Amino acid sequence: MGPEYLIAAAVSVSLTIAAELLVLRTGLFRRPAYWLTMVIVFLFQIPVDGWLTKLSAPVVLYAPTAISGLRVPWDIPVEDFLFGFSLITLTLLLWERALARRKAT
């Protein structure tokens, strides 16, 4: 078994960024409101994900070989933040693209 979760998380971030820069081109990354949104998302993710993944009494267990082992506040695997970034960002990118198409018609 290898670091599947880490690889999948890194690939998701790379594909999300590539989608914006090469295909969608919404300009989302240049907007302060986007970065504020990400701060808010991560501030809520920390207590929820921290409770779910705390090593003292985990609700969610990860195979040690599937993750990097790097855990930041409250035992949260860093991969969870990578996937969170991809999930929220790709959703916002597709939303922005749909709004632009609607305005163009």
ZICORWO-V778740 format. One record per pair of residues at least 24 apart in sequence whose ideal C-beta (glycine too) atoms are under 10 Angstrom apart, sorted by the first residue. I is the first residue (numbers start at 1). J is the second residue. Records with the same first field share a line. If there is no record, write none. Layout:
# ZICORWO-V778740
I: J  J
This chain:
# ZICORWO-V778740
1: 63  64  65  66
2: 65  66
3: 63  64  65  66  67  68  69  79
4: 63  65  66  67  79
5: 62  63  65  66  67  68  77  79  80  82  83
6: 66  67  68  69  70  77  78  79  82
7: 66  68  79
8: 66  79  82  83  86
9: 67  68  77  78  79  80  81  82  83  84  85  86
10: 68  79  82  83  86
11: 82  86
12: 79  82  83  84  85  86  87  89  90
13: 81  82  83  85  86  89
14: 82  86
15: 86  90
16: 82  85  86  87  88  89  90  91  93
17: 85  86  89  90  93
19: 86  89  90  93  94  97
20: 89  90  92  93  96  97
23: 93  97
24: 90  93  94  96  97  100
25: 93  96  97  100
26: 92  93  94  95  96  97  99  100
27: 96  100
28: 89  92  93  95  96  97
29: 89  93
31: 92  96
33: 92
34: 88  89  92  93  96
37: 88  89  92
38: 84  85  88  89  92
40: 88
41: 81  84  85  87  88  89
42: 73  81  84  85  88
44: 84
45: 73  76  80  81  84  85  88
46: 72  73  74  76  80  81
47: 73  74  76
48: 76
49: 73  74  75  76  77  80  81  84
50: 74  75  76  80
51: 75  76
52: 76  80
53: 77  80
